[in-house]
Amino acid sequence: MFNRVTLRGIKNASFGIPIALLLTLFPSTVLAHGFGERYALPVPLWLYLYGASVAVILSFAIAALFFSRNESGSRDYPRYNLLRHVWLGHILLNTKISRLLRSISIFILILIIAAGLFGSQRVADNFAPAFVWIIWWVGLGMLVISIGNIWHLVNPWIGIHDGMIWLISRVTGEQNEKTERALPVTFGVLPALSVFIVFVWIELIYEGSPVPRQIALLTTAYSMYTVGGMLLFGKNVWLDRADAFSVYFKILSRLSIIEFRINEMSYCLECSNECQTKNGCIDCYECFSNCDDFSKEINLRLPASGLTAIQTVQPGELLFVLLMLASVSFDGFLITPLWMEFYVGQRDIFVENFMVFQTLGLAGALALFGGLFFFFMKISRFLSGHSPYNNSWASAFIYTLVPIAAAYNIAHYFTFILVPGQRIISLISDPFGFGLNLFGTASYQINDSFLQASIVWYTQVFMIIIGHVLAVIIAHVVAVQILGDRRRAMLSQFPILVLMVIYTISSLWIIAQDTTV
């Protein structure tokens, strides 16, 4: 399948945006996107929409019953420290293992650049597009959501930076990393947001995004940006505020079952970031790397527990999360008949400027999502009786959107991992497309017989419902922590419940459309 589709087809998803509520014609068939098989729904689509909405509303009632103690302030959640087991601690804290993982990542980074520059420019025959857009961007994201922030362990740019610092120390005799410039705290994650906007535009709109040589050049440019930034401003500061992917994967990891925590807050006094939440110092890798082993915890926790902690939202962080949701939704909307028909109606204006048309659409999607979110947050805050929370009300609830964005990703992209993602098996034997067979897998043929369209559809429905249910529960827990009053918390959540139902209906409508690769 991979060799018959463009990267546009590989990356496109079918996720919802609220404009879908304006539509009244629901198809009776859906296309299992990614392998082309159509699936006839056994019942009308409106029944799925109704059932999903009821499930989300019921989750609101459950949250009101079981997560409504009259108690303000962040509450802790159950966790189990894996470092209690000495043998496991020797493995998890072994620096040699982390260096090995980053060394492998550096090799893959070099391979991506080399294959893109010197290999075949046919998308299906080159290692770079398949690895970057499917294995790394989609696959790693799913692992981070499920397990934890693996990206921090394998980030090749950290390995390159650390290697350069070691080399500099050998030459100059200075053991500590020194930076003469400071990145203002008031910037927050605005530098990372700026880069993420560019990346989203490249992924969704830029016509050169599937071209191996373009991928190699962009990867090289970003490598220089990231490593150079770490050398100038310091590794941890740059990763936390200016590296778009470190910020992105760290946000996703708050859904995961593993957290990194320290139990000695004195280390936070020397931290370059505002790392503490009211629950403690969680997933601050600067503090975790600087503290002694006895102060470290690597905890198992319930999924999405990390989203319930109240913490200061940095400048730009709110827009970053909104862009995560808006971009993945717009990506799916790009290939719906509605969007195509809309473009046909405007083609006299944009006939030679299709990327401009797409860019305006992406900006419109972000404005729509942001407008809806802030509108319902304003109503929610009014019903709360004006909370005493010293940050904005919208910032307090922005992370309730993370389960929705994650669910959208998994609901659609899992087919790309399972089907087109198999192409990586043959490409590891012939990464440049030169006809090699280094590991004997070059002739591997993609198999999609195990994946039925009905399984894809019901998996998508299940994931979207779960994402919205989690969002409703997390929002209720956060409201109780802020307000400390069960009745006020419940009142404040009615507008958010309406917003979640809108997202649920629209997203299911979009994935049910007849889409083509």
ABEGO torsion letter per residue (X at the ends): XAAABBAAAAABBBBBBAAAAABABBBABBBBBGAGBBBBBABBAAAAAAAAAAAAAAAAAAAAAAAABBBBEBBBBBBBBAAABAAAAAAAABAAAAAAAAAAAAAAAAAAAAAAAABBABAAABAAAAAAAAAAAAAAAAAAAAAEBAAAAABAAAAAAAAAAAAAAAAAGBABBBBABBBBAAAEAAAAAAAAAAAAAAAAABAAAABAAAAAAAAAAAAAAAAAAAAAAEAAAAAAAABAAAAAAAAAAAABABBBBBABAAAAAABABBABBAAEBBGBAAAAAABBAAABBBBBBBBGAAAABBBBBBBGAAAAAAAAAAAAAAAAAAABAAAAAAAAAAAAAAAABAAAAAAAAAAAAAAAAAAAAAAAAAAAAAAAGGBABABBAAAAAAAAAAAAAAAAAAAAAAAAAABAAAAAAAAAABAAGAGBBAAGAAABBBBAAABBAAAAAAAAAAAAAAAAAAAAAAAAAAAAAAAGBAAAAAAAAAAAAAAAAAAAAAAAAAAABBBBX
